[in-house]
Amino acid sequence: MPVAVVMEWRDDHGNRWLERRWSCVGVACGAAHAAPPAAAPEPAVIHRDAHGEQWLWRGLAVRLYRDELESYYQNLMGAAPGVFVVTRPDARGDPYPWLVTLCYDQAGNCMEVDETVHKVAMPAELYRWLEAYVLAGYAPEPRHKRQRS
């Protein structure tokens, strides 16, 4: 599913090492956020004020894989289902999103190798799409009684 990511930076006057603090604000989904084939994600400033800017990154996509159904199920059943946006620094040191996933395991693997992972609320359209996928292909494993020794 095509998605766009909104990243925001704010002035960080209270920190002597950083002048900007970046965060992921949200994710929008649907065909309107698709990029032309073979195009790299392109950022565009969508809001600017005296203390920072918001950037929209179009051209990303969420892909679902059958072997991650358990992780998707856990995400849906959690208190706050989320979208995980993985970023890397560009040449200036500013983050750019390169991966958007709904899989806890994939997000955890990225954190283990020191990638920056932002969690944002899952939009309703993305939730319904993921829910339909999980319902069509996932069956929880039956519980087995352990043998006492």
DSSP file with accessible surface (Angstrom, degrees, kcal/mol):
  #  RESIDUE AA STRUCTURE BP1 BP2  ACC     N-H-->O    O-->H-N    N-H-->O    O-->H-N    TCO  KAPPA ALPHA  PHI   PSI    X-CA   Y-CA   Z-CA
    1    1 A M              0   0   47      0, 0.0    61,-2.6     0, 0.0     2,-0.1   0.000 360.0 360.0 360.0 131.1    0.0    0.0    0.0
    2    2 A P  E     +A   61   0A  39      0, 0.0    28,-2.4     0, 0.0     2,-0.3  -0.412 360.0 178.2 -66.5 139.1    1.4    3.4   -0.9
    3    3 A V  E     -AB  60  29A   0     57,-2.7    57,-1.4    30,-0.3     2,-0.4  -0.947  22.2-149.5-138.3 160.6    2.2    5.6    2.1
    4    4 A A  E     - B   0  28A   0     24,-2.7    24,-2.4    -2,-0.3     2,-0.4  -0.971  15.1-145.2-127.7 145.9    3.6    9.1    2.8
    5    5 A V  E     -AB  57  27A   0     52,-2.2    52,-3.2    -2,-0.4     2,-0.6  -0.924   2.0-149.2-115.0 135.3    5.4   10.0    6.0
    6    6 A V  E     -AB  56  26A  23     20,-2.7    19,-2.9    -2,-0.4    20,-1.3  -0.922  18.7-176.5-105.2 115.8    5.3   13.4    7.8
    7    7 A M  E     -AB  55  24A   0     48,-2.6    48,-3.6    -2,-0.6     2,-0.4  -0.872   4.5-164.4-108.7 148.2    8.5   14.2    9.6
    8    8 A E  E     -AB  54  23A  32     15,-3.0    15,-2.4    -2,-0.3     2,-0.4  -0.984   8.9-162.4-135.0 140.3    8.9   17.4   11.6
    9    9 A W  E     -AB  53  22A  23     44,-2.4    44,-1.4    -2,-0.4     2,-0.3  -0.959   9.1-171.6-119.9 145.8   11.9   19.3   13.1
   10   10 A R  E     -AB  52  21A  70     11,-1.7    11,-2.7    -2,-0.4    42,-0.2  -0.973  34.5 -97.6-129.1 147.0   11.6   21.8   15.8
   11   11 A D  E     - B   0  20A  57     40,-2.7     2,-0.5    -2,-0.3     9,-0.2  -0.378  30.7-155.0 -59.6 139.1   14.3   24.2   17.2
   12   12 A D    >   +     0   0   27      7,-2.0     3,-1.3     1,-0.1     6,-0.2  -0.712  25.2 163.8-120.8  79.2   15.9   22.7   20.3
   13   13 A H  T 3  S+     0   0  157     -2,-0.5    -1,-0.1     1,-0.3     7,-0.0   0.725  71.5  63.0 -69.4 -21.4   17.1   25.8   22.2
   14   14 A G  T 3  S+     0   0   81     -3,-0.1     2,-0.5     1,-0.1    -1,-0.3   0.476  93.0  72.1 -83.8   1.3   17.5   23.7   25.4
   15   15 A N    <   -     0   0   41     -3,-1.3     3,-0.1     3,-0.3    -3,-0.1  -0.952  59.8-164.4-122.5 119.6   20.2   21.4   23.9
   16   16 A R  S    S+     0   0  213     -2,-0.5    -1,-0.1     1,-0.2     3,-0.1   0.640  90.6  48.6 -78.9 -11.2   23.7   22.7   23.3
   17   17 A W  S    S+     0   0  196      1,-0.2     2,-0.4     2,-0.0    -1,-0.2   0.703 111.7  46.5 -97.3 -25.5   24.6   19.8   21.0
   18   18 A L        -     0   0   84     -6,-0.2    -3,-0.3    -3,-0.1    -1,-0.2  -0.966  49.1-175.5-120.1 135.6   21.5   19.8   18.7
   19   19 A E  S    S+     0   0  154     -2,-0.4    -7,-2.0     1,-0.2     2,-0.4   0.673  79.6  40.6 -96.6 -19.3   19.9   22.7   17.1
   20   20 A R  E     -B   11   0A  67     -9,-0.2     2,-0.5    -8,-0.1    -9,-0.2  -0.978  64.1-156.2-128.9 143.0   17.0   20.7   15.6
   21   21 A R  E     -B   10   0A 129    -11,-2.7   -11,-1.7    -2,-0.4     2,-0.3  -0.971  18.5-156.0-117.0 118.8   14.9   17.8   17.1
   22   22 A W  E     +B    9   0A  47     -2,-0.5     2,-0.3   -13,-0.2   -13,-0.2  -0.692  18.1 165.5 -95.1 146.2   13.3   15.5   14.5
   23   23 A S  E     -B    8   0A  47    -15,-2.4   -15,-3.0    -2,-0.3     2,-0.6  -0.974  38.4-112.5-149.6 161.4   10.2   13.4   15.1
   24   24 A C  E     -B    7   0A  15     -2,-0.3   -17,-0.2   -17,-0.2     3,-0.1  -0.866  26.2-173.7 -96.2 125.7    7.8   11.5   12.9
   25   25 A V  E     -     0   0A  69    -19,-2.9     2,-0.3    -2,-0.6   -18,-0.2   0.843  53.6 -51.9 -89.7 -38.5    4.3   13.1   13.1
   26   26 A G  E     -B    6   0A  16    -20,-1.3   -20,-2.7    94,-0.1     2,-0.4  -0.992  42.0-106.3 178.0 178.5    2.3   10.6   11.2
   27   27 A V  E     -B    5   0A  17     94,-0.4     2,-0.3    -2,-0.3   -22,-0.2  -0.991  20.0-163.7-131.3 135.7    1.6    8.4    8.2
   28   28 A A  E     -B    4   0A  34    -24,-2.4   -24,-2.7    -2,-0.4     2,-0.3  -0.909  14.4-161.0-115.1 147.4   -1.0    8.9    5.4
   29   29 A C  E     +B    3   0A  15     -2,-0.3   -26,-0.2   -26,-0.2     2,-0.2  -0.888  32.5  74.3-131.3 160.6   -1.9    6.0    3.1
   30   30 A G  S >  S-     0   0   11    -28,-2.4     3,-2.0    -2,-0.3     4,-0.1  -0.501  85.1 -64.0 126.0 168.6   -3.6    5.5   -0.3
   31   31 A A  G >  S+     0   0   86      1,-0.3     3,-1.7     2,-0.2    -1,-0.1   0.766 119.3  71.3 -60.6 -26.7   -3.0    5.9   -4.0
   32   32 A A  G 3  S+     0   0   76      1,-0.3    -1,-0.3    -3,-0.1    -2,-0.1   0.736  98.1  51.4 -63.9 -17.8   -2.7    9.7   -3.7
   33   33 A H  G <  S+     0   0   35     -3,-2.0    26,-2.2   -31,-0.2    27,-0.3   0.332  84.0 116.1-102.8   6.8    0.7    9.2   -2.0
   34   34 A A    <   -     0   0   51     -3,-1.7    27,-0.1   -32,-0.2    24,-0.1  -0.408  56.6-138.7 -74.3 151.5    2.2    6.9   -4.6
   35   35 A A        -     0   0   36      1,-0.1     3,-0.1     4,-0.1    -2,-0.1  -0.713  33.1 -86.0-102.6 160.0    5.3    7.9   -6.5
   36   36 A P    >   -     0   0   95      0, 0.0     3,-1.9     0, 0.0    -1,-0.1  -0.303  67.1 -77.2 -57.6 150.7    5.9    7.4  -10.2
   37   37 A P  T 3  S+     0   0  127      0, 0.0     3,-0.1     0, 0.0    -3,-0.0  -0.209 116.9   9.5 -53.5 139.5    7.4    3.9  -10.9
   38   38 A A  T 3  S+     0   0  116      1,-0.2     2,-0.3    -3,-0.1     0, 0.0   0.573  96.3 134.1  66.6  12.3   11.2    3.7  -10.1
   39   39 A A    <   -     0   0   47     -3,-1.9    -1,-0.2    -4,-0.0    -4,-0.1  -0.712  55.2-124.9 -92.0 143.3   11.1    7.1   -8.4
   40   40 A A        -     0   0   64     -2,-0.3    18,-0.1     1,-0.1    20,-0.1  -0.506  43.4 -82.3 -78.7 153.3   12.9    7.7   -5.1
   41   41 A P        -     0   0   45      0, 0.0    18,-0.2     0, 0.0    -1,-0.1  -0.344  50.2-152.0 -56.0 134.0   10.8    9.1   -2.2
   42   42 A E  E     -C   58   0A 133     16,-0.9    16,-1.6    -3,-0.1     2,-0.2  -0.947   0.7-142.5-115.5 129.3   10.7   12.9   -2.5
   43   43 A P  E     -C   57   0A  45      0, 0.0     2,-0.3     0, 0.0    14,-0.2  -0.590  17.5-178.1 -88.6 151.2   10.4   15.3    0.4
   44   44 A A  E     -C   56   0A  51     12,-1.4    12,-3.0    -2,-0.2     2,-0.4  -0.984  31.2-116.5-145.3 137.4    8.4   18.5    0.3
   45   45 A V  E     +C   55   0A  51     -2,-0.3    10,-0.2    10,-0.2     3,-0.1  -0.598  34.2 171.5 -72.5 125.8    7.9   21.1    2.9
   46   46 A I  E     +     0   0A  85      8,-2.7     2,-0.3    -2,-0.4     9,-0.2   0.565  65.5  19.7-111.9 -14.4    4.2   21.2    3.9
   47   47 A H  E     +C   54   0A  86      7,-1.3     7,-2.6     2,-0.0     2,-0.4  -0.967  60.5 178.9-155.5 139.6    4.3   23.6    6.9
   48   48 A R  E     +C   53   0A 152     -2,-0.3     2,-0.3     5,-0.2     5,-0.2  -0.998   9.2 157.9-142.8 134.5    6.8   26.1    8.1
   49   49 A D  E >   -C   52   0A  63      3,-2.5     3,-0.9    -2,-0.4    -2,-0.0  -0.814  58.7 -80.0-139.8-172.8    6.7   28.4   11.1
   50   50 A A  T 3  S+     0   0   88     -2,-0.3     3,-0.1     1,-0.2    -2,-0.0   0.700 126.0  42.4 -66.6 -18.2    9.2   30.3   13.2
   51   51 A H  T 3  S-     0   0  112      1,-0.2   -40,-2.7   -41,-0.0     2,-0.3   0.423 122.1 -40.7-112.3  -0.2   10.2   27.2   15.2
   52   52 A G  E <   -AC  10  49A   1     -3,-0.9    -3,-2.5   -42,-0.2     2,-0.3  -0.995  50.9-100.3 167.3-170.9   10.4   24.4   12.6
   53   53 A E  E     -AC   9  48A  28    -44,-1.4   -44,-2.4    -2,-0.3     2,-0.4  -0.973  13.7-139.5-142.1 154.9    9.1   22.7    9.5
   54   54 A Q  E     -AC   8  47A  43     -7,-2.6    -8,-2.7    -2,-0.3    -7,-1.3  -0.971  20.5-161.0-115.9 135.2    7.0   19.6    8.6
   55   55 A W  E     -AC   7  45A  57    -48,-3.6   -48,-2.6    -2,-0.4     2,-0.5  -0.932   7.6-148.3-117.5 137.8    8.2   17.6    5.6
   56   56 A L  E     -AC   6  44A  18    -12,-3.0   -12,-1.4    -2,-0.4     2,-0.7  -0.927   8.1-162.0-106.6 123.1    6.0   15.1    3.6
   57   57 A W  E     -AC   5  43A  28    -52,-3.2   -52,-2.2    -2,-0.5     3,-0.3  -0.919  14.8-176.2-106.0 107.7    7.9   12.1    2.1
   58   58 A R  E     + C   0  42A 112    -16,-1.6   -16,-0.9    -2,-0.7   -54,-0.2  -0.583  53.4  55.6 -95.2 165.4    5.8   10.5   -0.7
   59   59 A G  E    S+     0   0A  22    -26,-2.2     2,-0.2     1,-0.3    -1,-0.2   0.552  72.3 122.9  92.6   9.1    6.6    7.4   -2.6
   60   60 A L  E     -A    3   0A  15    -57,-1.4   -57,-2.7    -3,-0.3    -1,-0.3  -0.553  41.6-158.2 -94.3 168.0    7.1    4.9    0.2
   61   61 A A  E     -A    2   0A  29    -59,-0.3    39,-0.5    -2,-0.2     2,-0.5  -0.996  16.5-135.1-147.1 148.9    5.1    1.7    0.6
   62   62 A V        -     0   0    1    -61,-2.6     2,-0.4    -2,-0.3    39,-0.1  -0.917  25.8-166.5-100.9 128.8    4.0   -0.8    3.2
   63   63 A R        -     0   0  153     -2,-0.5     2,-0.4    37,-0.4    39,-0.3  -0.943   7.6-146.3-116.9 141.3    4.4   -4.5    2.1
   64   64 A L        -     0   0   29     -2,-0.4     2,-0.4    37,-0.1     3,-0.0  -0.865  10.4-164.5-109.1 142.8    2.9   -7.4    3.9
   65   65 A Y    >   -     0   0  106     -2,-0.4     3,-1.9     1,-0.1     4,-0.1  -0.983  23.3-134.2-129.3 138.1    4.6  -10.9    4.1
   66   66 A R  G >  S+     0   0  148     -2,-0.4     3,-1.4     1,-0.3     4,-0.2   0.817 103.7  60.7 -59.4 -35.5    3.0  -14.1    5.2
   67   67 A D  G 3  S+     0   0  143      1,-0.3    -1,-0.3     2,-0.1     3,-0.2   0.540 101.3  55.6 -75.2  -0.9    5.8  -15.1    7.5
   68   68 A E  G <> S+     0   0   36     -3,-1.9     4,-2.2     1,-0.1    -1,-0.3   0.232  70.6 111.6-110.0  13.2    5.2  -12.0    9.6
   69   69 A L  H <> S+     0   0   17     -3,-1.4     4,-2.6     1,-0.2     5,-0.2   0.874  75.0  54.5 -56.5 -40.9    1.5  -12.7   10.3
   70   70 A E  H  > S+     0   0   86      1,-0.2     4,-2.3     2,-0.2    -1,-0.2   0.928 109.6  47.5 -60.3 -42.8    2.1  -13.4   14.0
   71   71 A S  H  > S+     0   0    4     -3,-0.2     4,-2.1     2,-0.2    33,-0.3   0.899 111.2  50.1 -67.1 -39.9    3.8  -10.0   14.4
   72   72 A Y  H  X S+     0   0    0     -4,-2.2     4,-2.6     2,-0.2    -1,-0.2   0.919 109.9  51.8 -62.7 -42.2    1.0   -8.2   12.6
   73   73 A Y  H  X S+     0   0   70     -4,-2.6     4,-2.3     1,-0.2    -2,-0.2   0.929 109.2  49.5 -60.0 -45.9   -1.6   -9.9   14.8
   74   74 A Q  H  X S+     0   0   87     -4,-2.3     4,-0.9     1,-0.2    -1,-0.2   0.885 110.1  51.6 -62.0 -38.6    0.3   -8.8   17.9
   75   75 A N  H >< S+     0   0    0     -4,-2.1     3,-0.6     1,-0.2    -2,-0.2   0.946 111.6  46.4 -63.0 -46.5    0.4   -5.2   16.6
   76   76 A L  H 3< S+     0   0   13     -4,-2.6    -2,-0.2     1,-0.2    -1,-0.2   0.867 113.6  48.5 -64.5 -35.7   -3.3   -5.2   15.9
   77   77 A M  H 3< S+     0   0  118     -4,-2.3    -1,-0.2    -5,-0.2    -2,-0.2   0.592  92.1 102.7 -83.9  -9.7   -4.1   -6.7   19.4
   78   78 A G  S << S-     0   0   26     -4,-0.9    -3,-0.0    -3,-0.6    -4,-0.0  -0.168  87.9-106.2 -69.1 166.5   -1.9   -4.2   21.2
   79   79 A A  S    S+     0   0  116      1,-0.3    -1,-0.1     2,-0.0    -4,-0.0   0.833 113.4  23.0 -63.4 -32.9   -3.2   -1.3   23.2
   80   80 A A  S    S-     0   0   59     -5,-0.1    -1,-0.3    41,-0.0    -3,-0.1  -0.732  81.5-148.8-138.1  85.5   -2.0    1.2   20.5
   81   81 A P        -     0   0   33      0, 0.0    41,-1.6     0, 0.0     2,-0.3  -0.281  30.3-171.0 -55.1 137.4   -1.5   -0.4   17.0
   82   82 A G  E     -D  121   0B   0     39,-0.2     2,-0.4    20,-0.1    39,-0.2  -0.861  31.2-129.8-135.4 167.3    1.2    1.5   15.3
   83   83 A V  E     -D  120   0B   0     37,-2.7    37,-2.4    -2,-0.3     2,-0.6  -0.943  26.8-142.7-111.6 134.9    3.2    2.1   12.2
   84   84 A F  E     -DE 119 101B  13     17,-3.0    17,-2.6    -2,-0.4     2,-0.6  -0.898  12.4-166.4-106.1 122.0    7.0    1.9   12.4
   85   85 A V  E     -DE 118 100B   0     33,-3.1    33,-3.0    -2,-0.6     2,-0.5  -0.942   6.4-157.0-110.7 119.4    9.0    4.4   10.4
   86   86 A V  E     -DE 117  99B   0     13,-3.0    12,-2.5    -2,-0.6    13,-1.4  -0.845  14.8-172.0-100.6 128.5   12.7    3.6   10.1
   87   87 A T  E     -DE 116  97B   2     29,-2.8    29,-1.3    -2,-0.5    -2,-0.0  -0.860  13.3-166.2-121.5 157.0   15.0    6.5    9.3
   88   88 A R  E     - E   0  96B  91      8,-2.0     8,-2.3    -2,-0.3     2,-0.2  -0.954  33.8-100.4-132.4 154.2   18.6    7.0    8.4
   89   89 A P  E     - E   0  95B  91      0, 0.0     5,-0.1     0, 0.0     2,-0.1  -0.517  32.9-144.6 -76.4 142.1   20.6   10.3    8.3
   90   90 A D    >   -     0   0   59      4,-2.9     3,-1.5    -2,-0.2     6,-0.0  -0.154  45.4 -73.5 -87.4-167.4   21.3   11.9    5.0
   91   91 A A  T 3  S+     0   0  114      1,-0.3    -1,-0.0     2,-0.1     0, 0.0   0.819 136.2  46.7 -61.5 -30.2   24.5   13.8    4.0
   92   92 A R  T 3  S-     0   0  167      2,-0.1    -1,-0.3     3,-0.0     0, 0.0   0.497 120.9-106.7 -87.3  -7.5   23.5   16.7    6.3
   93   93 A G  S <  S+     0   0   48     -3,-1.5    -2,-0.1     1,-0.3    -1,-0.0   0.433  77.5 133.5  95.0  -0.2   22.6   14.5    9.2
   94   94 A D        -     0   0   21     -5,-0.1    -4,-2.9     1,-0.1    -1,-0.3  -0.623  59.8-110.4 -82.1 143.3   18.9   15.0    8.8
   95   95 A P  E     -E   89   0B  19      0, 0.0    -1,-0.1     0, 0.0   -88,-0.0  -0.414  30.3-170.9 -75.8 146.2   16.8   11.8    8.9
   96   96 A Y  E     -E   88   0B  76     -8,-2.3    -8,-2.0    -2,-0.1     2,-0.3  -0.998  26.6-117.8-131.0 138.0   15.0   10.4    5.9
   97   97 A P  E     +E   87   0B   1      0, 0.0   -10,-0.2     0, 0.0     3,-0.1  -0.591  37.8 163.1 -75.0 133.1   12.5    7.6    6.0
   98   98 A W  E     +     0   0B  85    -12,-2.5     2,-0.3     1,-0.3   -11,-0.2   0.511  63.6  35.9-123.5 -13.1   13.5    4.5    4.1
   99   99 A L  E     -E   86   0B  33    -13,-1.4   -13,-3.0   -39,-0.1     2,-0.4  -0.993  52.8-172.7-145.9 135.2   11.2    1.8    5.5
  100  100 A V  E     +E   85   0B   5    -39,-0.5   -37,-0.4    -2,-0.3     2,-0.3  -0.998  23.0 166.8-125.0 124.0    7.6    1.8    6.7
  101  101 A T  E     -E   84   0B   2    -17,-2.6   -17,-3.0    -2,-0.4   -37,-0.1  -0.939  40.2-156.3-138.0 159.2    6.5   -1.4    8.4
  102  102 A L        +     0   0    1     -2,-0.3     2,-0.6   -39,-0.3   -20,-0.1   0.246  68.4 105.9-111.5   7.2    3.6   -2.8   10.5
  103  103 A C     >  -     0   0    0      1,-0.2     4,-2.2   -19,-0.1     5,-0.2  -0.804  55.9-159.1 -99.4 118.9    5.8   -5.6   11.9
  104  104 A Y  H  > S+     0   0   75     -2,-0.6     4,-2.7   -33,-0.3     5,-0.2   0.902  95.3  52.9 -56.4 -44.2    7.0   -5.5   15.5
  105  105 A D  H  > S+     0   0   98      1,-0.2     4,-2.5     2,-0.2    -1,-0.2   0.918 108.7  47.5 -63.5 -43.0    9.8   -8.0   14.6
  106  106 A Q  H  > S+     0   0   51      2,-0.2     4,-2.0     1,-0.2    -1,-0.2   0.919 113.1  49.0 -65.6 -41.3   11.1   -6.0   11.7
  107  107 A A  H  X S+     0   0    1     -4,-2.2     4,-2.1     1,-0.2    -2,-0.2   0.924 111.7  49.9 -63.1 -42.5   11.1   -2.8   13.7
  108  108 A G  H  X S+     0   0   21     -4,-2.7     4,-2.1     1,-0.2    -2,-0.2   0.902 108.4  52.5 -62.7 -40.4   12.9   -4.5   16.6
  109  109 A N  H  X S+     0   0   96     -4,-2.5     4,-0.9     1,-0.2    -1,-0.2   0.896 108.4  50.9 -62.6 -39.5   15.5   -5.9   14.2
  110  110 A C  H ><>S+     0   0   14     -4,-2.0     5,-2.4     1,-0.2     3,-0.7   0.913 109.2  50.5 -64.7 -40.7   16.2   -2.4   12.8
  111  111 A M  H ><5S+     0   0  106     -4,-2.1     3,-1.8     1,-0.2    -1,-0.2   0.877 102.8  61.1 -64.7 -35.4   16.6   -1.1   16.4
  112  112 A E  H 3<5S+     0   0  155     -4,-2.1    -1,-0.2     1,-0.3    -2,-0.2   0.778 105.5  47.1 -62.9 -26.1   19.1   -3.9   17.2
  113  113 A V  T <<5S-     0   0  101     -4,-0.9    -1,-0.3    -3,-0.7    -2,-0.2   0.052 125.4-101.4-104.2  24.8   21.4   -2.6   14.4
  114  114 A D  T < 5S+     0   0  150     -3,-1.8     2,-0.2     1,-0.2    -3,-0.2   0.719  70.7 148.2  66.5  26.9   21.1    1.0   15.6
  115  115 A E      < -     0   0   41     -5,-2.4     2,-0.5    -6,-0.1    -1,-0.2  -0.607  53.4-112.1 -79.3 153.7   18.6    2.3   13.0
  116  116 A T  E     -D   87   0B  75    -29,-1.3   -29,-2.8    -2,-0.2     2,-0.5  -0.785  35.3-168.4 -90.1 125.2   16.2    5.0   14.3
  117  117 A V  E     -D   86   0B  32     -2,-0.5     2,-0.4   -31,-0.2   -31,-0.2  -0.966   5.6-166.4-119.6 126.2   12.6    3.7   14.5
  118  118 A H  E     -D   85   0B  34    -33,-3.0   -33,-3.1    -2,-0.5     2,-0.5  -0.923   8.5-151.5-108.0 135.8    9.7    6.0   15.1
  119  119 A K  E     +D   84   0B 104     -2,-0.4     2,-0.3   -35,-0.2   -35,-0.2  -0.926  20.1 173.4-108.5 129.6    6.3    4.6   16.1
  120  120 A V  E     -D   83   0B  13    -37,-2.4   -37,-2.7    -2,-0.5   -94,-0.1  -0.883  41.1 -80.6-128.1 162.1    3.2    6.6   15.1
  121  121 A A  E     -D   82   0B  82     -2,-0.3   -94,-0.4   -39,-0.2   -39,-0.2  -0.316  47.8-114.6 -61.8 143.1   -0.6    5.8   15.3
  122  122 A M        -     0   0   23    -41,-1.6    -1,-0.1   -96,-0.1     5,-0.0  -0.676  29.2-122.5 -82.4 123.3   -1.9    3.5   12.6
  123  123 A P     >  -     0   0   34      0, 0.0     4,-2.4     0, 0.0     3,-0.2  -0.321  22.7-115.3 -61.5 150.7   -4.4    5.3   10.3
  124  124 A A  H  > S+     0   0   60      1,-0.2     4,-2.6     2,-0.2     5,-0.2   0.873 114.5  53.7 -57.4 -40.6   -7.9    3.6   10.2
  125  125 A E  H  > S+     0   0   88      1,-0.2     4,-2.0     2,-0.2    -1,-0.2   0.918 111.1  45.5 -63.0 -41.5   -7.5    2.7    6.5
  126  126 A L  H  > S+     0   0    0     -3,-0.2     4,-2.6     2,-0.2     5,-0.2   0.891 111.1  54.0 -68.6 -37.9   -4.2    1.0    7.1
  127  127 A Y  H  X S+     0   0   71     -4,-2.4     4,-3.0     2,-0.2    -2,-0.2   0.940 109.7  46.6 -60.4 -48.9   -5.7   -0.8   10.2
  128  128 A R  H  X S+     0   0  150     -4,-2.6     4,-2.2     2,-0.2    -1,-0.2   0.899 112.6  50.4 -62.5 -39.5   -8.6   -2.2    8.1
  129  129 A W  H  X S+     0   0   84     -4,-2.0     4,-1.7    -5,-0.2    -2,-0.2   0.938 114.4  43.4 -64.1 -45.9   -6.2   -3.3    5.3
  130  130 A L  H  X S+     0   0    0     -4,-2.6     4,-2.7     2,-0.2     5,-0.2   0.912 111.7  54.3 -67.0 -41.3   -3.9   -5.1    7.8
  131  131 A E  H  X S+     0   0   78     -4,-3.0     4,-2.9    -5,-0.2     5,-0.2   0.925 107.8  49.5 -60.3 -44.1   -6.9   -6.6    9.7
  132  132 A A  H  X S+     0   0   61     -4,-2.2     4,-1.8     1,-0.2    -1,-0.2   0.910 111.7  49.8 -62.0 -40.0   -8.3   -8.1    6.5
  133  133 A Y  H  X S+     0   0   58     -4,-1.7     4,-1.2     2,-0.2    -2,-0.2   0.929 113.1  45.4 -64.8 -44.9   -4.9   -9.6    5.6
  134  134 A V  H  X S+     0   0    7     -4,-2.7     4,-2.7     1,-0.2     3,-0.5   0.930 112.1  51.1 -66.4 -44.1   -4.5  -11.1    9.1
  135  135 A L  H  < S+     0   0  133     -4,-2.9    -1,-0.2     1,-0.2    -2,-0.2   0.860 110.6  50.5 -63.0 -33.2   -8.0  -12.5    9.2
  136  136 A A  H  < S+     0   0   84     -4,-1.8    -1,-0.2    -5,-0.2    -2,-0.2   0.773 127.7  17.7 -75.6 -24.7   -7.5  -14.1    5.8
  137  137 A G  H  < S+     0   0   32     -4,-1.2     2,-0.4    -3,-0.5    -2,-0.2   0.521 101.2  86.7-129.8  -3.6   -4.2  -15.8    6.6
  138  138 A Y     <  +     0   0   42     -4,-2.7    -1,-0.0    -5,-0.2   -72,-0.0  -0.860  35.0 171.6-112.6 135.3   -3.6  -16.1   10.4
  139  139 A A        -     0   0   78     -2,-0.4   -69,-0.1    -3,-0.0    -4,-0.0  -0.966  35.4-123.2-133.7 117.4   -4.7  -18.8   12.8
  140  140 A P        -     0   0   77      0, 0.0     3,-0.1     0, 0.0   -70,-0.0  -0.282  35.0-104.2 -57.8 144.3   -3.2  -18.7   16.3
  141  141 A E        -     0   0  163      1,-0.1     2,-0.0     0, 0.0     0, 0.0  -0.499  39.9-108.1 -69.9 137.9   -1.4  -21.9   17.3
  142  142 A P        -     0   0   92      0, 0.0     2,-0.2     0, 0.0    -1,-0.1  -0.357  34.8-109.6 -66.5 147.3   -3.4  -24.0   19.7
  143  143 A R        -     0   0  242     -3,-0.1     2,-0.4    -2,-0.0     0, 0.0  -0.531  30.7-153.2 -76.3 143.3   -2.2  -24.2   23.2
  144  144 A H        -     0   0  150     -2,-0.2     2,-0.3     0, 0.0    -1,-0.0  -0.947  15.9-120.8-118.8 137.4   -0.7  -27.5   24.4
  145  145 A K        -     0   0  205     -2,-0.4     2,-0.3     1,-0.1     0, 0.0  -0.552  30.1-124.7 -72.6 139.2   -0.6  -28.7   27.9
  146  146 A R        -     0   0  232     -2,-0.3     2,-0.4     1,-0.0    -1,-0.1  -0.629  20.8-119.1 -83.2 144.5    2.9  -29.3   29.2
  147  147 A Q        -     0   0  178     -2,-0.3     2,-0.3     1,-0.0    -1,-0.0  -0.660  24.8-128.0 -80.4 131.6    3.7  -32.7   30.6
  148  148 A R              0   0  241     -2,-0.4    -1,-0.0     1,-0.0     0, 0.0  -0.625 360.0 360.0 -76.9 141.4    4.7  -32.7   34.2
  149  149 A S              0   0  170     -2,-0.3    -1,-0.0     0, 0.0     0, 0.0  -0.572 360.0 360.0-106.7 360.0    8.0  -34.5   34.9
